[in-house]
């Protein structure tokens, strides 16, 4: 089971990248009542039957992990959302992509802690592959947006300790502005 | 921590690349590959990733080490797992790599060229082998 909201976000964004998405958009909105997350990708998508099976912990997409018969990412998320009275919606169209939205109520005792957003976003930006990742963060009335492409353009890449560290410093600054 | 803008990042990139050209930095042939599947995430691999970024960026001779993420390496019982590829050293998959072990791998494996024996798993990751053979 994952510990933080950032862990769930990492898992679902990784799913989107592994689904062959060329573009992934992430929106994370926090306010006094809830944390809402939307992850939309233009990957290969799922038909209704596959989408239903994606919530089965003993199902993994054939060929994704040879020899492995579990897929725990979405089942973990559904379990956590259900036990906090949150919401989870997934819409998917084969060949067009998947939109996943989840919401955790802030006041529920079992809502996971947020985690480290800056470190998490650096990890997501550093995932391997040729894709764009556009992230919007909102915290009450404040917000910022950042795209993987602009970080790669500014730093010349996102694969070395140095570039990842600079990206982390940049994103931490943006996160600090949200909380000021 | 000083707040950076994208322009600051561009300027830093230029100054650092000039500095690296002067120093002919080692490390660019070294890869640290972190398993970031569901099992890895649940076991704390994000913290491991963050620790490697911080520890390597703080060592001038290791700033250009490549840090990659991959899916499940098939060693879910030993997550977080980390593969280290380094010229002159055997390719190794380490298991149970929390932040403390990550810092030890940086110091011992990457700097002192000694294996961190307590955490070595020698089975290569199937998906990594597959991606390398392409």
Interface residues (C-beta under 8 A of the other chain):
Chain A: X1 X2 X3 X6 X7 X10 X11 X14 X18 X65 X66 X67 X68 X71 X72 X73 X76 X115 X116 X119 X120 X122 X123 X126 X127 X128 X150 X151 X154 X155 X156 X159 X160 X161 X162 X163 X164 X165 X166 X167 X168 X169 X170 X172 X173 X176 X177
Chain B: X1 X2 X3 X4 X5 X6 X7 X8 X9 X10 X12 X13 X16 X17 X28 X36 X37 X38 X39 X41 X42 X44 X46 X49 X50 X52 X53 X54 X56 X57 X62 X63 X64 X65 X66 X67 X68 X69 X70 X71 X72 X74 X126 X127
